[in-house]
Each structure stands twice: as C-alpha cells, then as structure tokens.
Amino acid sequence: MAGSEPVTSPDQHKPGNRKAGRIGAVVTALAMLAMLCGNHEGRVEDLWLVGIAVVLLGIVIGDVVLRRNGLRS
C-alpha cells in the first residue's frame, strides 16, 4: 500500500482558501467578543477573550497589508 502512493510533505499540498480563512478568523473573534456577555464574575476571562480576539484580528489585518504591499505571495 505505502509503496504505491507518493510521499509528500505538508508544504506541497494545495493551500486552503484565503478568503474563507479570513472570514473564519473574523467570525471567531466576534464570537469570542460575544462571550463577554455572560454570568462570570472574574475579569481574567474577559482579558483572555479580548486578547485572543485582538490577536486574531491583528493577524488578519497584517496579512491583508502584507499582501497588498506585495510582501507576501
């Protein structure tokens, strides 16, 4: 079985849809920010939710800027 299939590395596979990845990241960040409205009392959860949402949005914005400037293919 293994001899009939070519061996490939993960970077040789076709990349995923870029637009779907961006939309997924933005939807996830919005869902995380929606979780701020809850019945929890501590603020540690809020800091984590906001922090991870900001990181996700920062990655999406950074990707858009780098691709627009031609620094990323």
All heavy atoms as TSV, in Angstrom:
chain	resi	resn	atom	element	x	y	z
A	1	MET	N	N	0.799	-1.193	0.000
A	1	MET	CA	C	0.000	0.000	0.000
A	1	MET	C	C	0.847	1.264	0.000
A	1	MET	O	O	0.598	2.165	-0.763
A	1	MET	CB	C	-0.849	0.019	1.261
A	1	MET	CG	C	-2.259	-0.302	1.218
A	1	MET	SD	S	-3.445	0.380	0.230
A	1	MET	CE	C	-4.633	-0.876	0.530
A	2	ALA	N	N	1.799	1.344	0.902
A	2	ALA	CA	C	2.575	2.565	1.038
A	2	ALA	C	C	3.476	2.797	-0.169
A	2	ALA	O	O	3.811	3.924	-0.493
A	2	ALA	CB	C	3.414	2.518	2.300
A	3	GLY	N	N	3.869	1.749	-0.858
A	3	GLY	CA	C	4.759	1.910	-1.996
A	3	GLY	C	C	4.082	2.499	-3.212
A	3	GLY	O	O	4.728	3.066	-4.076
A	4	SER	N	N	2.751	2.412	-3.305
A	4	SER	CA	C	2.057	2.899	-4.490
A	4	SER	C	C	1.678	4.378	-4.394
A	4	SER	O	O	1.351	4.992	-5.402
A	4	SER	CB	C	0.806	2.065	-4.739
A	4	SER	OG	O	-0.094	2.213	-3.658
A	5	GLU	N	N	1.712	4.939	-3.214
A	5	GLU	CA	C	1.337	6.343	-3.046
A	5	GLU	C	C	2.589	7.198	-2.902
A	5	GLU	O	O	3.522	6.829	-2.191
A	5	GLU	CB	C	0.457	6.512	-1.808
A	5	GLU	CG	C	-0.866	5.802	-1.913
A	5	GLU	CD	C	-1.719	6.006	-0.674
A	5	GLU	OE1	O	-1.379	6.880	0.140
A	5	GLU	OE2	O	-2.700	5.281	-0.525
A	6	PRO	N	N	2.612	8.363	-3.568
A	6	PRO	CA	C	3.785	9.228	-3.435
A	6	PRO	C	C	3.868	9.849	-2.039
A	6	PRO	O	O	2.844	10.125	-1.416
A	6	PRO	CB	C	3.570	10.304	-4.497
A	6	PRO	CG	C	2.090	10.323	-4.708
A	6	PRO	CD	C	1.613	8.919	-4.470
A	7	VAL	N	N	5.075	10.033	-1.585
A	7	VAL	CA	C	5.293	10.645	-0.277
A	7	VAL	C	C	5.403	12.154	-0.482
A	7	VAL	O	O	6.222	12.622	-1.263
A	7	VAL	CB	C	6.574	10.091	0.383
A	7	VAL	CG1	C	6.825	10.774	1.707
A	7	VAL	CG2	C	6.461	8.589	0.557
A	8	THR	N	N	4.553	12.905	0.209
A	8	THR	CA	C	4.572	14.360	0.082
A	8	THR	C	C	4.680	14.984	1.459
A	8	THR	O	O	4.294	14.396	2.464
A	8	THR	CB	C	3.293	14.885	-0.598
A	8	THR	OG1	O	2.173	14.495	0.177
A	8	THR	CG2	C	3.156	14.325	-2.006
A	9	SER	N	N	5.177	16.203	1.482
A	9	SER	CA	C	5.257	16.939	2.735
A	9	SER	C	C	4.076	17.916	2.803
A	9	SER	O	O	3.460	18.223	1.783
A	9	SER	CB	C	6.579	17.707	2.825
A	9	SER	OG	O	6.633	18.685	1.813
A	10	PRO	N	N	3.751	18.417	3.988
A	10	PRO	CA	C	2.597	19.313	4.114
A	10	PRO	C	C	2.706	20.584	3.274
A	10	PRO	O	O	1.690	21.105	2.824
A	10	PRO	CB	C	2.565	19.653	5.603
A	10	PRO	CG	C	3.249	18.525	6.260
A	10	PRO	CD	C	4.295	18.065	5.294
A	11	ASP	N	N	3.912	21.066	3.014
A	11	ASP	CA	C	4.026	22.297	2.234
A	11	ASP	C	C	3.817	22.062	0.739
A	11	ASP	O	O	3.719	23.015	-0.024
A	11	ASP	CB	C	5.375	22.984	2.487
A	11	ASP	CG	C	6.550	22.106	2.110
A	11	ASP	OD1	O	6.362	20.895	1.977
A	11	ASP	OD2	O	7.657	22.652	1.957
A	12	GLN	N	N	3.723	20.811	0.305
A	12	GLN	CA	C	3.464	20.513	-1.093
A	12	GLN	C	C	1.981	20.420	-1.400
A	12	GLN	O	O	1.591	20.389	-2.558
A	12	GLN	CB	C	4.136	19.194	-1.486
A	12	GLN	CG	C	5.640	19.269	-1.513
A	12	GLN	CD	C	6.258	17.911	-1.808
A	12	GLN	OE1	O	5.697	16.890	-1.445
A	12	GLN	NE2	N	7.394	17.926	-2.449
A	13	HIS	N	N	1.146	20.374	-0.389
A	13	HIS	CA	C	-0.288	20.289	-0.603
A	13	HIS	C	C	-0.838	21.641	-1.025
A	13	HIS	O	O	-0.258	22.694	-0.754
A	13	HIS	CB	C	-0.994	19.810	0.661
A	13	HIS	CG	C	-0.563	18.438	1.098
A	13	HIS	ND1	N	-0.979	17.300	0.465
A	13	HIS	CD2	C	0.270	18.034	2.078
A	13	HIS	CE1	C	-0.435	16.257	1.036
A	13	HIS	NE2	N	0.333	16.667	2.029
A	14	LYS	N	N	-1.971	21.618	-1.699
A	14	LYS	CA	C	-2.598	22.857	-2.150
A	14	LYS	C	C	-3.039	23.670	-0.932
A	14	LYS	O	O	-3.699	23.127	-0.038
A	14	LYS	CB	C	-3.798	22.523	-3.023
A	14	LYS	CG	C	-4.478	23.736	-3.594
A	14	LYS	CD	C	-5.639	23.341	-4.471
A	14	LYS	CE	C	-6.344	24.608	-4.941
A	14	LYS	NZ	N	-7.554	24.304	-5.675
A	15	PRO	N	N	-2.711	24.947	-0.879
A	15	PRO	CA	C	-3.142	25.764	0.264
A	15	PRO	C	C	-4.653	25.963	0.260
A	15	PRO	O	O	-5.302	25.878	-0.777
A	15	PRO	CB	C	-2.402	27.085	0.061
A	15	PRO	CG	C	-2.081	27.131	-1.390
A	15	PRO	CD	C	-1.923	25.708	-1.843
A	16	GLY	N	N	-5.178	26.251	1.422
A	16	GLY	CA	C	-6.621	26.446	1.566
A	16	GLY	C	C	-7.076	27.777	0.994
A	16	GLY	O	O	-6.283	28.590	0.496
A	17	ASN	N	N	-8.361	28.003	1.070
A	17	ASN	CA	C	-8.945	29.229	0.559
A	17	ASN	C	C	-8.630	30.378	1.524
A	17	ASN	O	O	-8.993	30.338	2.691
A	17	ASN	CB	C	-10.451	29.051	0.411
A	17	ASN	CG	C	-11.102	30.184	-0.340
A	17	ASN	OD1	O	-10.477	31.198	-0.625
A	17	ASN	ND2	N	-12.367	30.020	-0.662
A	18	ARG	N	N	-7.957	31.392	1.019
A	18	ARG	CA	C	-7.522	32.521	1.842
A	18	ARG	C	C	-8.716	33.320	2.369
A	18	ARG	O	O	-8.741	33.725	3.522
A	18	ARG	CB	C	-6.630	33.419	0.987
A	18	ARG	CG	C	-5.620	34.186	1.746
A	18	ARG	CD	C	-4.709	34.960	0.814
A	18	ARG	NE	N	-4.036	34.072	-0.115
A	18	ARG	CZ	C	-3.854	34.338	-1.409
A	18	ARG	NH1	N	-4.283	35.450	-1.920
A	18	ARG	NH2	N	-3.235	33.491	-2.175
A	19	LYS	N	N	-9.695	33.551	1.511
A	19	LYS	CA	C	-10.855	34.349	1.912
A	19	LYS	C	C	-11.657	33.637	3.003
A	19	LYS	O	O	-12.119	34.276	3.953
A	19	LYS	CB	C	-11.734	34.615	0.696
A	19	LYS	CG	C	-12.856	35.573	0.951
A	19	LYS	CD	C	-13.605	35.899	-0.317
A	19	LYS	CE	C	-14.710	36.885	-0.054
A	19	LYS	NZ	N	-15.455	37.204	-1.269
A	20	ALA	N	N	-11.794	32.330	2.889
A	20	ALA	CA	C	-12.522	31.570	3.905
A	20	ALA	C	C	-11.782	31.618	5.238
A	20	ALA	O	O	-12.410	31.680	6.304
A	20	ALA	CB	C	-12.719	30.127	3.457
A	21	GLY	N	N	-10.472	31.598	5.206
A	21	GLY	CA	C	-9.683	31.699	6.428
A	21	GLY	C	C	-9.865	33.044	7.111
A	21	GLY	O	O	-9.969	33.122	8.343
A	22	ARG	N	N	-9.878	34.098	6.316
A	22	ARG	CA	C	-10.089	35.437	6.883
A	22	ARG	C	C	-11.474	35.562	7.505
A	22	ARG	O	O	-11.625	36.086	8.605
A	22	ARG	CB	C	-9.915	36.496	5.805
A	22	ARG	CG	C	-8.506	36.678	5.356
A	22	ARG	CD	C	-8.436	37.730	4.279
A	22	ARG	NE	N	-7.083	37.834	3.761
A	22	ARG	CZ	C	-6.778	38.470	2.653
A	22	ARG	NH1	N	-7.724	39.054	1.946
A	22	ARG	NH2	N	-5.526	38.526	2.245
A	23	ILE	N	N	-12.471	35.079	6.778
A	23	ILE	CA	C	-13.846	35.161	7.284
A	23	ILE	C	C	-13.974	34.336	8.565
A	23	ILE	O	O	-14.600	34.766	9.537
A	23	ILE	CB	C	-14.849	34.700	6.208
A	23	ILE	CG1	C	-14.879	35.716	5.067
A	23	ILE	CG2	C	-16.235	34.505	6.791
A	23	ILE	CD1	C	-15.669	35.277	3.860
A	24	GLY	N	N	-13.368	33.158	8.572
A	24	GLY	CA	C	-13.418	32.310	9.762
A	24	GLY	C	C	-12.763	32.970	10.964
A	24	GLY	O	O	-13.260	32.878	12.086
A	25	ALA	N	N	-11.636	33.647	10.749
A	25	ALA	CA	C	-10.948	34.320	11.850
A	25	ALA	C	C	-11.785	35.477	12.395
A	25	ALA	O	O	-11.872	35.673	13.609
A	25	ALA	CB	C	-9.585	34.815	11.390
A	26	VAL	N	N	-12.406	36.243	11.515
A	26	VAL	CA	C	-13.216	37.378	11.956
A	26	VAL	C	C	-14.466	36.884	12.692
A	26	VAL	O	O	-14.828	37.435	13.741
A	26	VAL	CB	C	-13.595	38.276	10.753
A	26	VAL	CG1	C	-14.628	39.311	11.152
A	26	VAL	CG2	C	-12.357	38.951	10.192
A	27	VAL	N	N	-15.101	35.834	12.181
A	27	VAL	CA	C	-16.291	35.289	12.850
A	27	VAL	C	C	-15.924	34.739	14.225
A	27	VAL	O	O	-16.655	34.939	15.208
A	27	VAL	CB	C	-16.959	34.212	11.963
A	27	VAL	CG1	C	-17.997	33.425	12.729
A	27	VAL	CG2	C	-17.575	34.855	10.736
A	28	THR	N	N	-14.776	34.074	14.313
A	28	THR	CA	C	-14.332	33.540	15.602
A	28	THR	C	C	-14.053	34.660	16.594
A	28	THR	O	O	-14.418	34.576	17.772
A	28	THR	CB	C	-13.071	32.677	15.412
A	28	THR	OG1	O	-13.381	31.622	14.498
A	28	THR	CG2	C	-12.593	32.099	16.716
A	29	ALA	N	N	-13.406	35.731	16.123
A	29	ALA	CA	C	-13.126	36.863	17.004
A	29	ALA	C	C	-14.423	37.515	17.490
A	29	ALA	O	O	-14.544	37.871	18.669
A	29	ALA	CB	C	-12.259	37.888	16.277
A	30	LEU	N	N	-15.392	37.644	16.602
A	30	LEU	CA	C	-16.675	38.223	17.012
A	30	LEU	C	C	-17.404	37.315	18.003
A	30	LEU	O	O	-18.018	37.807	18.958
A	30	LEU	CB	C	-17.551	38.483	15.786
A	30	LEU	CG	C	-17.071	39.607	14.867
A	30	LEU	CD1	C	-17.957	39.683	13.624
A	30	LEU	CD2	C	-17.056	40.936	15.594
A	31	ALA	N	N	-17.308	36.005	17.795
A	31	ALA	CA	C	-17.938	35.072	18.735
A	31	ALA	C	C	-17.268	35.160	20.104
A	31	ALA	O	O	-17.941	35.088	21.139
A	31	ALA	CB	C	-17.857	33.646	18.193
A	32	MET	N	N	-15.959	35.327	20.119
A	32	MET	CA	C	-15.257	35.454	21.393
A	32	MET	C	C	-15.644	36.742	22.109
A	32	MET	O	O	-15.798	36.760	23.330
A	32	MET	CB	C	-13.750	35.390	21.171
A	32	MET	CG	C	-13.298	34.034	20.691
A	32	MET	SD	S	-11.554	33.960	20.457
A	32	MET	CE	C	-11.058	33.702	22.146
A	33	LEU	N	N	-15.805	37.813	21.342
A	33	LEU	CA	C	-16.228	39.067	21.968
A	33	LEU	C	C	-17.674	38.982	22.452
A	33	LEU	O	O	-18.039	39.634	23.431
A	33	LEU	CB	C	-16.042	40.222	20.989
A	33	LEU	CG	C	-14.589	40.559	20.654
A	33	LEU	CD1	C	-14.526	41.646	19.595
A	33	LEU	CD2	C	-13.826	40.972	21.907
A	34	ALA	N	N	-18.503	38.176	21.789
A	34	ALA	CA	C	-19.883	37.993	22.239
A	34	ALA	C	C	-19.924	37.233	23.556
A	34	ALA	O	O	-20.885	37.360	24.322
A	34	ALA	CB	C	-20.686	37.257	21.172
A	35	MET	N	N	-18.891	36.443	23.829
A	35	MET	CA	C	-18.843	35.691	25.086
A	35	MET	C	C	-18.579	36.590	26.295
A	35	MET	O	O	-18.658	36.128	27.431
A	35	MET	CB	C	-17.755	34.619	25.015
A	35	MET	CG	C	-18.066	33.491	24.109
A	35	MET	SD	S	-16.731	32.306	24.166
A	35	MET	CE	C	-16.966	31.457	22.634
A	36	LEU	N	N	-18.282	37.850	26.066
A	36	LEU	CA	C	-18.077	38.774	27.184
A	36	LEU	C	C	-19.370	38.978	27.969
A	36	LEU	O	O	-19.328	39.275	29.165
A	36	LEU	CB	C	-17.554	40.120	26.679
A	36	LEU	CG	C	-16.128	40.117	26.139
A	36	LEU	CD1	C	-15.807	41.474	25.530
A	36	LEU	CD2	C	-15.147	39.774	27.226
A	37	CYS	N	N	-20.506	38.854	27.289
A	37	CYS	CA	C	-21.804	38.980	27.956
A	37	CYS	C	C	-22.149	37.628	28.561
A	37	CYS	O	O	-22.709	36.762	27.904
A	37	CYS	CB	C	-22.874	39.393	26.956
A	37	CYS	SG	S	-22.525	40.941	26.139
A	38	GLY	N	N	-21.798	37.462	29.799
A	38	GLY	CA	C	-22.058	36.185	30.449
A	38	GLY	C	C	-22.277	36.376	31.931
A	38	GLY	O	O	-22.355	37.490	32.437
A	39	ASN	N	N	-22.355	35.284	32.633
A	39	ASN	CA	C	-22.617	35.359	34.060
A	39	ASN	C	C	-21.355	35.103	34.883
A	39	ASN	O	O	-21.432	34.684	36.019
A	39	ASN	CB	C	-23.709	34.360	34.448
A	39	ASN	CG	C	-23.318	32.946	34.117
A	39	ASN	OD1	O	-22.280	32.700	33.524
A	39	ASN	ND2	N	-24.178	32.015	34.495
A	40	HIS	N	N	-20.187	35.348	34.313
A	40	HIS	CA	C	-18.953	35.147	35.070
A	40	HIS	C	C	-18.612	36.425	35.837
A	40	HIS	O	O	-18.971	37.523	35.434
A	40	HIS	CB	C	-17.804	34.749	34.135
A	40	HIS	CG	C	-17.592	35.682	32.995
A	40	HIS	ND1	N	-18.317	35.598	31.831
A	40	HIS	CD2	C	-16.735	36.712	32.829
A	40	HIS	CE1	C	-17.918	36.544	31.007
A	40	HIS	NE2	N	-16.962	37.234	31.589
A	41	GLU	N	N	-17.933	36.264	36.955
A	41	GLU	CA	C	-17.650	37.406	37.820
A	41	GLU	C	C	-16.222	37.909	37.672
A	41	GLU	O	O	-15.954	39.075	37.873
A	41	GLU	CB	C	-17.903	37.019	39.279
A	41	GLU	CG	C	-19.349	36.681	39.552
A	41	GLU	CD	C	-19.567	36.222	40.973
A	41	GLU	OE1	O	-18.627	36.311	41.785
A	41	GLU	OE2	O	-20.678	35.769	41.275
A	42	GLY	N	N	-15.293	37.037	37.336
A	42	GLY	CA	C	-13.893	37.440	37.225
A	42	GLY	C	C	-13.607	38.163	35.935
A	42	GLY	O	O	-14.325	38.048	34.942
A	43	ARG	N	N	-12.545	38.920	35.934
A	43	ARG	CA	C	-12.156	39.655	34.728
A	43	ARG	C	C	-11.034	38.979	33.965
A	43	ARG	O	O	-10.660	39.419	32.899
A	43	ARG	CB	C	-11.732	41.079	35.105
A	43	ARG	CG	C	-12.875	41.916	35.588
A	43	ARG	CD	C	-13.829	42.172	34.448
A	43	ARG	NE	N	-15.063	42.754	34.935
A	43	ARG	CZ	C	-16.240	42.486	34.434
A	43	ARG	NH1	N	-16.358	41.649	33.453
A	43	ARG	NH2	N	-17.309	43.053	34.919
A	44	VAL	N	N	-10.494	37.893	34.514
A	44	VAL	CA	C	-9.418	37.181	33.827
A	44	VAL	C	C	-9.937	36.595	32.524
A	44	VAL	O	O	-9.270	36.652	31.492
A	44	VAL	CB	C	-8.828	36.076	34.732
A	44	VAL	CG1	C	-7.795	35.266	33.995
A	44	VAL	CG2	C	-8.235	36.695	35.981
A	45	GLU	N	N	-11.151	36.059	32.547
A	45	GLU	CA	C	-11.743	35.503	31.330
A	45	GLU	C	C	-11.912	36.580	30.274
A	45	GLU	O	O	-11.663	36.346	29.086
A	45	GLU	CB	C	-13.106	34.883	31.620
A	45	GLU	CG	C	-13.071	33.744	32.607
A	45	GLU	CD	C	-13.317	34.208	34.030
A	45	GLU	OE1	O	-13.359	35.431	34.281
A	45	GLU	OE2	O	-13.450	33.345	34.909
A	46	ASP	N	N	-12.336	37.766	30.698
A	46	ASP	CA	C	-12.515	38.867	29.757
A	46	ASP	C	C	-11.195	39.252	29.103
A	46	ASP	O	O	-11.144	39.514	27.892
A	46	ASP	CB	C	-13.103	40.090	30.470
A	46	ASP	CG	C	-14.522	39.845	30.961
A	46	ASP	OD1	O	-15.141	38.857	30.523
A	46	ASP	OD2	O	-14.993	40.651	31.783
A	47	LEU	N	N	-10.132	39.283	29.889
A	47	LEU	CA	C	-8.828	39.641	29.335
A	47	LEU	C	C	-8.370	38.624	28.290
A	47	LEU	O	O	-7.853	38.994	27.233
A	47	LEU	CB	C	-7.795	39.752	30.453
A	47	LEU	CG	C	-8.004	40.882	31.450
A	47	LEU	CD1	C	-6.979	40.794	32.571
A	47	LEU	CD2	C	-7.927	42.223	30.754
A	48	TRP	N	N	-8.574	37.344	28.570
A	48	TRP	CA	C	-8.188	36.310	27.615
A	48	TRP	C	C	-9.032	36.396	26.343
A	48	TRP	O	O	-8.504	36.273	25.231
A	48	TRP	CB	C	-8.321	34.920	28.228
A	48	TRP	CG	C	-7.138	34.538	29.047
A	48	TRP	CD1	C	-7.017	34.586	30.402
A	48	TRP	CD2	C	-5.879	34.068	28.562
A	48	TRP	NE1	N	-5.776	34.165	30.781
A	48	TRP	CE2	C	-5.050	33.836	29.669
A	48	TRP	CE3	C	-5.387	33.808	27.288
A	48	TRP	CZ2	C	-3.754	33.362	29.551
A	48	TRP	CZ3	C	-4.097	33.331	27.165
A	48	TRP	CH2	C	-3.289	33.116	28.283
A	49	LEU	N	N	-10.328	36.573	26.493
A	49	LEU	CA	C	-11.201	36.647	25.318
A	49	LEU	C	C	-10.845	37.837	24.437
A	49	LEU	O	O	-10.715	37.706	23.219
A	49	LEU	CB	C	-12.667	36.737	25.753
A	49	LEU	CG	C	-13.279	35.464	26.324
A	49	LEU	CD1	C	-14.643	35.767	26.920
A	49	LEU	CD2	C	-13.380	34.400	25.258
A	50	VAL	N	N	-10.681	38.992	25.045
A	50	VAL	CA	C	-10.337	40.193	24.271
A	50	VAL	C	C	-8.940	40.059	23.674
A	50	VAL	O	O	-8.719	40.406	22.510
A	50	VAL	CB	C	-10.454	41.456	25.157
A	50	VAL	CG1	C	-9.893	42.665	24.442
A	50	VAL	CG2	C	-11.894	41.687	25.556
A	51	GLY	N	N	-8.003	39.529	24.438
A	51	GLY	CA	C	-6.636	39.386	23.945
A	51	GLY	C	C	-6.540	38.462	22.743
A	51	GLY	O	O	-5.888	38.794	21.736
A	52	ILE	N	N	-7.187	37.318	22.813
A	52	ILE	CA	C	-7.128	36.381	21.691
A	52	ILE	C	C	-7.871	36.935	20.481
A	52	ILE	O	O	-7.431	36.770	19.341
A	52	ILE	CB	C	-7.674	35.008	22.124
A	52	ILE	CG1	C	-6.741	34.404	23.169
A	52	ILE	CG2	C	-7.809	34.067	20.936
A	52	ILE	CD1	C	-7.254	33.125	23.796
A	53	ALA	N	N	-8.986	37.627	20.701
A	53	ALA	CA	C	-9.716	38.240	19.585
A	53	ALA	C	C	-8.868	39.315	18.912
A	53	ALA	O	O	-8.838	39.411	17.674
A	53	ALA	CB	C	-11.034	38.825	20.081
A	54	VAL	N	N	-8.145	40.101	19.704
A	54	VAL	CA	C	-7.280	41.142	19.129
A	54	VAL	C	C	-6.141	40.512	18.332
A	54	VAL	O	O	-5.787	40.997	17.250
A	54	VAL	CB	C	-6.751	42.065	20.251
A	54	VAL	CG1	C	-5.622	42.934	19.757
A	54	VAL	CG2	C	-7.875	42.922	20.801
A	55	VAL	N	N	-5.575	39.430	18.841
A	55	VAL	CA	C	-4.502	38.753	18.115
A	55	VAL	C	C	-5.018	38.204	16.782
A	55	VAL	O	O	-4.361	38.349	15.749
A	55	VAL	CB	C	-3.888	37.629	18.984
A	55	VAL	CG1	C	-2.998	36.723	18.167
A	55	VAL	CG2	C	-3.105	38.232	20.134
A	56	LEU	N	N	-6.188	37.579	16.789
A	56	LEU	CA	C	-6.767	37.063	15.544
A	56	LEU	C	C	-6.993	38.174	14.524
A	56	LEU	O	O	-6.639	38.036	13.354
A	56	LEU	CB	C	-8.097	36.359	15.828
A	56	LEU	CG	C	-8.035	34.918	16.285
A	56	LEU	CD1	C	-9.426	34.440	16.678
A	56	LEU	CD2	C	-7.476	34.043	15.203
A	57	LEU	N	N	-7.586	39.263	14.979
A	57	LEU	CA	C	-7.832	40.385	14.058
A	57	LEU	C	C	-6.527	41.019	13.597
A	57	LEU	O	O	-6.415	41.453	12.446
A	57	LEU	CB	C	-8.742	41.412	14.723
A	57	LEU	CG	C	-10.166	40.929	14.997
A	57	LEU	CD1	C	-10.951	41.995	15.756
A	57	LEU	CD2	C	-10.867	40.572	13.712
A	58	GLY	N	N	-5.525	41.064	14.465
A	58	GLY	CA	C	-4.220	41.588	14.072
A	58	GLY	C	C	-3.555	40.746	12.997
A	58	GLY	O	O	-2.936	41.271	12.067
A	59	ILE	N	N	-3.695	39.433	13.102
A	59	ILE	CA	C	-3.137	38.548	12.084
A	59	ILE	C	C	-3.837	38.759	10.750
A	59	ILE	O	O	-3.185	38.821	9.695
A	59	ILE	CB	C	-3.239	37.080	12.550
A	59	ILE	CG1	C	-2.275	36.827	13.703
A	59	ILE	CG2	C	-2.968	36.118	11.400
A	59	ILE	CD1	C	-2.456	35.488	14.365
A	60	VAL	N	N	-5.160	38.890	10.768
A	60	VAL	CA	C	-5.906	39.104	9.526
A	60	VAL	C	C	-5.516	40.443	8.895
A	60	VAL	O	O	-5.263	40.520	7.694
A	60	VAL	CB	C	-7.431	39.038	9.788
A	60	VAL	CG1	C	-8.208	39.497	8.574
A	60	VAL	CG2	C	-7.831	37.635	10.174
A	61	ILE	N	N	-5.444	41.486	9.700
A	61	ILE	CA	C	-5.081	42.809	9.169
A	61	ILE	C	C	-3.646	42.804	8.654
A	61	ILE	O	O	-3.356	43.354	7.589
A	61	ILE	CB	C	-5.304	43.894	10.241
A	61	ILE	CG1	C	-6.799	44.053	10.505
A	61	ILE	CG2	C	-4.681	45.216	9.826
A	61	ILE	CD1	C	-7.129	44.916	11.700
A	62	GLY	N	N	-2.744	42.172	9.393
A	62	GLY	CA	C	-1.356	42.079	8.936
A	62	GLY	C	C	-1.232	41.332	7.625
A	62	GLY	O	O	-0.459	41.713	6.740
A	63	ASP	N	N	-1.991	40.261	7.463
A	63	ASP	CA	C	-1.973	39.501	6.223
A	63	ASP	C	C	-2.476	40.340	5.056
A	63	ASP	O	O	-1.896	40.326	3.971
A	63	ASP	CB	C	-2.821	38.240	6.381
A	63	ASP	CG	C	-2.774	37.356	5.150
A	63	ASP	OD1	O	-1.662	37.012	4.723
A	63	ASP	OD2	O	-3.858	37.006	4.636
A	64	VAL	N	N	-3.555	41.087	5.277
A	64	VAL	CA	C	-4.105	41.932	4.216
A	64	VAL	C	C	-3.094	42.998	3.810
A	64	VAL	O	O	-2.862	43.239	2.622
A	64	VAL	CB	C	-5.429	42.574	4.670
A	64	VAL	CG1	C	-5.883	43.646	3.697
A	64	VAL	CG2	C	-6.503	41.518	4.835
A	65	VAL	N	N	-2.457	43.634	4.783
A	65	VAL	CA	C	-1.493	44.704	4.485
A	65	VAL	C	C	-0.280	44.142	3.752
A	65	VAL	O	O	0.180	44.721	2.760
A	65	VAL	CB	C	-1.077	45.429	5.787
A	65	VAL	CG1	C	0.103	46.342	5.555
A	65	VAL	CG2	C	-2.249	46.200	6.355
A	66	LEU	N	N	0.244	43.007	4.214
A	66	LEU	CA	C	1.413	42.424	3.553
A	66	LEU	C	C	1.097	41.985	2.137
A	66	LEU	O	O	1.914	42.170	1.227
A	66	LEU	CB	C	1.945	41.239	4.363
A	66	LEU	CG	C	2.664	41.583	5.657
A	66	LEU	CD1	C	3.045	40.311	6.393
A	66	LEU	CD2	C	3.898	42.417	5.382
A	67	ARG	N	N	-0.061	41.422	1.910
A	67	ARG	CA	C	-0.418	41.002	0.551
A	67	ARG	C	C	-0.666	42.205	-0.354
A	67	ARG	O	O	-0.348	42.167	-1.532
A	67	ARG	CB	C	-1.650	40.101	0.585
A	67	ARG	CG	C	-1.315	38.743	1.133
A	67	ARG	CD	C	-2.479	37.783	0.989
A	67	ARG	NE	N	-2.237	36.577	1.741
A	67	ARG	CZ	C	-1.524	35.556	1.307
A	67	ARG	NH1	N	-0.967	35.621	0.118
A	67	ARG	NH2	N	-1.346	34.497	2.049
A	68	ARG	N	N	-1.226	43.260	0.195
A	68	ARG	CA	C	-1.477	44.461	-0.613
A	68	ARG	C	C	-0.162	45.100	-1.038
A	68	ARG	O	O	-0.043	45.629	-2.141
A	68	ARG	CB	C	-2.316	45.454	0.178
A	68	ARG	CG	C	-2.665	46.689	-0.643
A	68	ARG	CD	C	-3.628	47.592	0.065
A	68	ARG	NE	N	-4.912	46.882	0.209
A	68	ARG	CZ	C	-5.766	47.116	1.166
A	68	ARG	NH1	N	-5.518	48.025	2.073
A	68	ARG	NH2	N	-6.905	46.456	1.233
A	69	ASN	N	N	0.840	45.073	-0.169
A	69	ASN	CA	C	2.145	45.664	-0.482
A	69	ASN	C	C	3.032	44.732	-1.283
A	69	ASN	O	O	4.152	45.102	-1.625
A	69	ASN	CB	C	2.859	46.076	0.810
A	69	ASN	CG	C	2.147	47.228	1.486
A	69	ASN	OD1	O	1.439	47.990	0.855
A	69	ASN	ND2	N	2.328	47.333	2.779
A	70	GLY	N	N	2.584	43.532	-1.551
A	70	GLY	CA	C	3.349	42.596	-2.341
A	70	GLY	C	C	4.473	41.918	-1.580
A	70	GLY	O	O	5.382	41.365	-2.188
A	71	LEU	N	N	4.437	41.944	-0.270
A	71	LEU	CA	C	5.495	41.333	0.525
A	71	LEU	C	C	5.219	39.880	0.835
A	71	LEU	O	O	6.041	39.202	1.416
A	71	LEU	CB	C	5.673	42.125	1.829
A	71	LEU	CG	C	6.099	43.569	1.642
A	71	LEU	CD1	C	6.114	44.283	2.971
A	71	LEU	CD2	C	7.432	43.649	0.967
A	72	ARG	N	N	4.050	39.408	0.437
A	72	ARG	CA	C	3.665	38.026	0.688
A	72	ARG	C	C	2.931	37.504	-0.536
A	72	ARG	O	O	2.136	38.217	-1.142
A	72	ARG	CB	C	2.727	38.004	1.894
A	72	ARG	CG	C	2.811	36.760	2.647
A	72	ARG	CD	C	2.218	36.954	4.007
A	72	ARG	NE	N	2.364	35.661	4.651
A	72	ARG	CZ	C	1.637	35.252	5.613
A	72	ARG	NH1	N	0.705	36.006	6.105
A	72	ARG	NH2	N	1.836	34.075	6.132
A	73	SER	N	N	3.185	36.268	-0.902
A	73	SER	CA	C	2.513	35.744	-2.100
A	73	SER	C	C	1.296	34.940	-1.755
A	73	SER	O	O	1.047	34.552	-0.667
A	73	SER	CB	C	3.478	34.862	-2.863
A	73	SER	OG	O	3.922	33.798	-2.076
